[in-house]
Amino acid sequence: MSALANLLVIAVVVIVVVQRQMRVQRLETERRFWLLPLILGALALRDPQLIDHGHTGLSVALLTAGLVTVLAMGSVWGWTVRLWRDADGTVLAKGTKATMAAWGGMIAVRVALYGIGSALHVHQSGSSLMLGMAVLLLVRSLVVNWRARMLEPA
């Protein structure tokens, strides 16, 4: 996919995920929460420009730093979601102000990594953002689903 297409996919995913996170929703722990991250990850890994072959070491280091960052941010994001059981035992979830702050922090870190890469003249494809989004969504979903399973039954 082209860089513009990657950015459009990422923007749509972010808008949909943030919009859904900030309203009360029923959490289904048996749902295939890994499917969207799997699709995004597969699309990202297909890009031969994921790594800048002119600056392989720096490119891999920046990609690794970005993935480690989103692992941490996905964990933080998963803990910012408010979870509770309804009277009928249904698990409900809603993002909080801390959820929005986690998004802001993640975006700031990604911009900083992009700036570092640009200063070092490392080409960074949109696929690295898409791969990061895949990891972020997967980790966040794992944390939220684990927390939901730990809730006391109603």
ChimeraX commands (.cxc) that place a marker at each C-alpha (Angstrom):
marker #1 position 0.00,0.00,0.00 radius 0.5
marker #1 position 1.11,3.55,-0.58 radius 0.5
marker #1 position 2.13,5.82,2.28 radius 0.5
marker #1 position -1.03,7.87,1.85 radius 0.5
marker #1 position -3.20,4.74,1.97 radius 0.5
marker #1 position -1.38,3.59,5.12 radius 0.5
marker #1 position -1.96,6.95,6.79 radius 0.5
marker #1 position -5.63,6.91,5.83 radius 0.5
marker #1 position -6.09,3.41,7.25 radius 0.5
marker #1 position -4.34,4.46,10.48 radius 0.5
marker #1 position -6.43,7.65,10.76 radius 0.5
marker #1 position -9.69,5.74,10.26 radius 0.5
marker #1 position -8.69,3.09,12.81 radius 0.5
marker #1 position -7.70,5.73,15.37 radius 0.5
marker #1 position -10.94,7.68,14.89 radius 0.5
marker #1 position -13.11,4.56,15.16 radius 0.5
marker #1 position -11.23,3.18,18.17 radius 0.5
marker #1 position -11.19,6.47,20.10 radius 0.5
marker #1 position -14.85,7.12,19.33 radius 0.5
marker #1 position -15.81,3.64,20.56 radius 0.5
marker #1 position -13.59,3.89,23.62 radius 0.5
marker #1 position -15.19,7.06,24.90 radius 0.5
marker #1 position -18.72,5.67,25.11 radius 0.5
marker #1 position -20.09,2.90,27.28 radius 0.5
marker #1 position -19.94,-0.39,25.46 radius 0.5
marker #1 position -20.60,-3.98,26.28 radius 0.5
marker #1 position -17.35,-5.90,26.49 radius 0.5
marker #1 position -17.44,-9.35,25.02 radius 0.5
marker #1 position -14.33,-11.17,26.23 radius 0.5
marker #1 position -14.90,-14.04,23.80 radius 0.5
marker #1 position -14.88,-11.70,20.80 radius 0.5
marker #1 position -12.06,-11.97,18.29 radius 0.5
marker #1 position -10.26,-8.87,19.52 radius 0.5
marker #1 position -7.05,-9.99,17.82 radius 0.5
marker #1 position -8.50,-9.90,14.29 radius 0.5
marker #1 position -8.03,-6.17,13.50 radius 0.5
marker #1 position -4.47,-6.12,14.92 radius 0.5
marker #1 position -3.66,-9.23,12.89 radius 0.5
marker #1 position -4.92,-7.61,9.67 radius 0.5
marker #1 position -3.06,-4.35,10.35 radius 0.5
marker #1 position 0.12,-6.24,11.25 radius 0.5
marker #1 position -0.04,-8.38,8.12 radius 0.5
marker #1 position -0.53,-5.29,5.93 radius 0.5
marker #1 position 2.41,-3.56,7.60 radius 0.5
marker #1 position 4.77,-6.52,7.37 radius 0.5
marker #1 position 4.11,-6.87,3.62 radius 0.5
marker #1 position 5.76,-3.50,2.98 radius 0.5
marker #1 position 9.32,-3.95,1.69 radius 0.5
marker #1 position 10.08,-0.37,2.81 radius 0.5
marker #1 position 9.28,-1.09,6.46 radius 0.5
marker #1 position 13.05,-0.96,7.04 radius 0.5
marker #1 position 15.22,1.71,5.37 radius 0.5
marker #1 position 17.89,-0.46,3.75 radius 0.5
marker #1 position 20.18,2.55,3.42 radius 0.5
marker #1 position 20.22,2.90,7.22 radius 0.5
marker #1 position 19.34,-0.60,8.35 radius 0.5
marker #1 position 20.71,-0.39,11.91 radius 0.5
marker #1 position 19.11,2.96,12.70 radius 0.5
marker #1 position 15.88,1.95,11.00 radius 0.5
marker #1 position 15.61,-1.27,13.01 radius 0.5
marker #1 position 16.47,0.61,16.21 radius 0.5
marker #1 position 13.73,3.20,15.57 radius 0.5
marker #1 position 11.20,0.50,14.68 radius 0.5
marker #1 position 12.12,-1.47,17.81 radius 0.5
marker #1 position 11.91,1.65,20.00 radius 0.5
marker #1 position 8.49,2.41,18.53 radius 0.5
marker #1 position 7.23,-1.13,19.15 radius 0.5
marker #1 position 8.55,-1.21,22.72 radius 0.5
marker #1 position 6.87,2.16,23.30 radius 0.5
marker #1 position 3.51,0.97,22.00 radius 0.5
marker #1 position 3.79,-2.20,24.09 radius 0.5
marker #1 position 4.09,0.01,27.16 radius 0.5
marker #1 position 1.44,2.47,26.00 radius 0.5
marker #1 position -0.97,-0.35,25.13 radius 0.5
marker #1 position -0.59,-1.68,28.65 radius 0.5
marker #1 position -1.16,1.78,30.14 radius 0.5
marker #1 position -4.13,2.35,27.86 radius 0.5
marker #1 position -5.67,-0.97,28.90 radius 0.5
marker #1 position -5.48,0.06,32.55 radius 0.5
marker #1 position -7.13,3.45,31.95 radius 0.5
marker #1 position -10.37,1.92,30.72 radius 0.5
marker #1 position -13.10,1.84,33.36 radius 0.5
marker #1 position -14.69,-1.62,33.70 radius 0.5
marker #1 position -17.74,-2.65,35.72 radius 0.5
marker #1 position -20.50,-5.22,35.76 radius 0.5
marker #1 position -24.08,-4.29,35.04 radius 0.5
marker #1 position -26.91,-5.70,37.19 radius 0.5
marker #1 position -27.28,-8.61,34.76 radius 0.5
marker #1 position -23.56,-9.45,34.95 radius 0.5
marker #1 position -22.57,-7.91,31.62 radius 0.5
marker #1 position -19.13,-6.33,31.63 radius 0.5
marker #1 position -19.22,-2.71,30.50 radius 0.5
marker #1 position -16.25,-0.56,29.51 radius 0.5
marker #1 position -15.69,3.14,28.95 radius 0.5
marker #1 position -12.59,5.20,28.32 radius 0.5
marker #1 position -11.66,7.91,30.80 radius 0.5
marker #1 position -9.75,11.18,30.68 radius 0.5
marker #1 position -6.66,9.09,31.39 radius 0.5
marker #1 position -7.44,7.09,28.24 radius 0.5
marker #1 position -7.32,10.29,26.20 radius 0.5
marker #1 position -4.08,11.28,27.95 radius 0.5
marker #1 position -2.60,7.89,27.04 radius 0.5
marker #1 position -3.52,8.51,23.39 radius 0.5
marker #1 position -1.92,11.94,23.57 radius 0.5
marker #1 position 1.23,10.49,25.11 radius 0.5
marker #1 position 1.45,7.79,22.48 radius 0.5
marker #1 position 1.06,10.31,19.66 radius 0.5
marker #1 position 3.72,12.58,21.22 radius 0.5
marker #1 position 6.18,9.69,21.49 radius 0.5
marker #1 position 5.51,8.61,17.89 radius 0.5
marker #1 position 6.05,12.18,16.66 radius 0.5
marker #1 position 9.32,12.35,18.64 radius 0.5
marker #1 position 10.54,9.07,17.15 radius 0.5
marker #1 position 9.62,10.28,13.68 radius 0.5
marker #1 position 11.52,13.51,14.34 radius 0.5
marker #1 position 14.59,11.59,15.47 radius 0.5
marker #1 position 14.42,9.42,12.36 radius 0.5
marker #1 position 14.05,12.45,10.13 radius 0.5
marker #1 position 17.01,14.18,11.81 radius 0.5
marker #1 position 19.09,11.04,11.15 radius 0.5
marker #1 position 17.85,10.90,7.52 radius 0.5
marker #1 position 16.15,7.54,8.04 radius 0.5
marker #1 position 13.19,6.92,5.73 radius 0.5
marker #1 position 10.20,5.83,7.83 radius 0.5
marker #1 position 7.27,4.24,6.05 radius 0.5
marker #1 position 3.67,4.51,7.15 radius 0.5
marker #1 position 3.81,0.76,7.63 radius 0.5
marker #1 position 5.82,1.22,10.83 radius 0.5
marker #1 position 2.91,3.28,12.19 radius 0.5
marker #1 position 0.47,0.59,11.09 radius 0.5
marker #1 position 2.55,-2.13,12.76 radius 0.5
marker #1 position 2.70,-0.03,15.91 radius 0.5
marker #1 position -1.08,0.42,15.83 radius 0.5
marker #1 position -1.51,-3.34,15.49 radius 0.5
marker #1 position 0.68,-4.00,18.52 radius 0.5
marker #1 position -1.01,-1.20,20.49 radius 0.5
marker #1 position -4.52,-2.52,19.84 radius 0.5
marker #1 position -3.55,-6.10,20.59 radius 0.5
marker #1 position -1.85,-5.28,23.90 radius 0.5
marker #1 position -4.67,-2.96,24.98 radius 0.5
marker #1 position -7.27,-5.63,24.21 radius 0.5
marker #1 position -5.29,-8.30,26.06 radius 0.5
marker #1 position -5.06,-6.09,29.17 radius 0.5
marker #1 position -8.75,-5.08,29.08 radius 0.5
marker #1 position -9.92,-8.66,28.52 radius 0.5
marker #1 position -7.70,-9.94,31.34 radius 0.5
marker #1 position -9.03,-7.23,33.67 radius 0.5
marker #1 position -12.61,-8.08,32.68 radius 0.5
marker #1 position -12.08,-11.74,33.54 radius 0.5
marker #1 position -10.75,-10.70,36.97 radius 0.5
marker #1 position -13.93,-8.74,37.83 radius 0.5
marker #1 position -16.06,-10.20,40.57 radius 0.5
marker #1 position -19.27,-11.80,39.24 radius 0.5
marker #1 position -22.42,-9.75,39.86 radius 0.5
marker link #1:1,2 radius 0.2
marker link #1:2,3 radius 0.2
marker link #1:3,4 radius 0.2
marker link #1:4,5 radius 0.2
marker link #1:5,6 radius 0.2
marker link #1:6,7 radius 0.2
marker link #1:7,8 radius 0.2
marker link #1:8,9 radius 0.2
marker link #1:9,10 radius 0.2
marker link #1:10,11 radius 0.2
marker link #1:11,12 radius 0.2
marker link #1:12,13 radius 0.2
marker link #1:13,14 radius 0.2
marker link #1:14,15 radius 0.2
marker link #1:15,16 radius 0.2
marker link #1:16,17 radius 0.2
marker link #1:17,18 radius 0.2
marker link #1:18,19 radius 0.2
marker link #1:19,20 radius 0.2
marker link #1:20,21 radius 0.2
marker link #1:21,22 radius 0.2
marker link #1:22,23 radius 0.2
marker link #1:23,24 radius 0.2
marker link #1:24,25 radius 0.2
marker link #1:25,26 radius 0.2
marker link #1:26,27 radius 0.2
marker link #1:27,28 radius 0.2
marker link #1:28,29 radius 0.2
marker link #1:29,30 radius 0.2
marker link #1:30,31 radius 0.2
marker link #1:31,32 radius 0.2
marker link #1:32,33 radius 0.2
marker link #1:33,34 radius 0.2
marker link #1:34,35 radius 0.2
marker link #1:35,36 radius 0.2
marker link #1:36,37 radius 0.2
marker link #1:37,38 radius 0.2
marker link #1:38,39 radius 0.2
marker link #1:39,40 radius 0.2
marker link #1:40,41 radius 0.2
marker link #1:41,42 radius 0.2
marker link #1:42,43 radius 0.2
marker link #1:43,44 radius 0.2
marker link #1:44,45 radius 0.2
marker link #1:45,46 radius 0.2
marker link #1:46,47 radius 0.2
marker link #1:47,48 radius 0.2
marker link #1:48,49 radius 0.2
marker link #1:49,50 radius 0.2
marker link #1:50,51 radius 0.2
marker link #1:51,52 radius 0.2
marker link #1:52,53 radius 0.2
marker link #1:53,54 radius 0.2
marker link #1:54,55 radius 0.2
marker link #1:55,56 radius 0.2
marker link #1:56,57 radius 0.2
marker link #1:57,58 radius 0.2
marker link #1:58,59 radius 0.2
marker link #1:59,60 radius 0.2
marker link #1:60,61 radius 0.2
marker link #1:61,62 radius 0.2
marker link #1:62,63 radius 0.2
marker link #1:63,64 radius 0.2
marker link #1:64,65 radius 0.2
marker link #1:65,66 radius 0.2
marker link #1:66,67 radius 0.2
marker link #1:67,68 radius 0.2
marker link #1:68,69 radius 0.2
marker link #1:69,70 radius 0.2
marker link #1:70,71 radius 0.2
marker link #1:71,72 radius 0.2
marker link #1:72,73 radius 0.2
marker link #1:73,74 radius 0.2
marker link #1:74,75 radius 0.2
marker link #1:75,76 radius 0.2
marker link #1:76,77 radius 0.2
marker link #1:77,78 radius 0.2
marker link #1:78,79 radius 0.2
marker link #1:79,80 radius 0.2
marker link #1:80,81 radius 0.2
marker link #1:81,82 radius 0.2
marker link #1:82,83 radius 0.2
marker link #1:83,84 radius 0.2
marker link #1:84,85 radius 0.2
marker link #1:85,86 radius 0.2
marker link #1:86,87 radius 0.2
marker link #1:87,88 radius 0.2
marker link #1:88,89 radius 0.2
marker link #1:89,90 radius 0.2
marker link #1:90,91 radius 0.2
marker link #1:91,92 radius 0.2
marker link #1:92,93 radius 0.2
marker link #1:93,94 radius 0.2
marker link #1:94,95 radius 0.2
marker link #1:95,96 radius 0.2
marker link #1:96,97 radius 0.2
marker link #1:97,98 radius 0.2
marker link #1:98,99 radius 0.2
marker link #1:99,100 radius 0.2
marker link #1:100,101 radius 0.2
marker link #1:101,102 radius 0.2
marker link #1:102,103 radius 0.2
marker link #1:103,104 radius 0.2
marker link #1:104,105 radius 0.2
marker link #1:105,106 radius 0.2
marker link #1:106,107 radius 0.2
marker link #1:107,108 radius 0.2
marker link #1:108,109 radius 0.2
marker link #1:109,110 radius 0.2
marker link #1:110,111 radius 0.2
marker link #1:111,112 radius 0.2
marker link #1:112,113 radius 0.2
marker link #1:113,114 radius 0.2
marker link #1:114,115 radius 0.2
marker link #1:115,116 radius 0.2
marker link #1:116,117 radius 0.2
marker link #1:117,118 radius 0.2
marker link #1:118,119 radius 0.2
marker link #1:119,120 radius 0.2
marker link #1:120,121 radius 0.2
marker link #1:121,122 radius 0.2
marker link #1:122,123 radius 0.2
marker link #1:123,124 radius 0.2
marker link #1:124,125 radius 0.2
marker link #1:125,126 radius 0.2
marker link #1:126,127 radius 0.2
marker link #1:127,128 radius 0.2
marker link #1:128,129 radius 0.2
marker link #1:129,130 radius 0.2
marker link #1:130,131 radius 0.2
marker link #1:131,132 radius 0.2
marker link #1:132,133 radius 0.2
marker link #1:133,134 radius 0.2
marker link #1:134,135 radius 0.2
marker link #1:135,136 radius 0.2
marker link #1:136,137 radius 0.2
marker link #1:137,138 radius 0.2
marker link #1:138,139 radius 0.2
marker link #1:139,140 radius 0.2
marker link #1:140,141 radius 0.2
marker link #1:141,142 radius 0.2
marker link #1:142,143 radius 0.2
marker link #1:143,144 radius 0.2
marker link #1:144,145 radius 0.2
marker link #1:145,146 radius 0.2
marker link #1:146,147 radius 0.2
marker link #1:147,148 radius 0.2
marker link #1:148,149 radius 0.2
marker link #1:149,150 radius 0.2
marker link #1:150,151 radius 0.2
marker link #1:151,152 radius 0.2
marker link #1:152,153 radius 0.2
marker link #1:153,154 radius 0.2
view
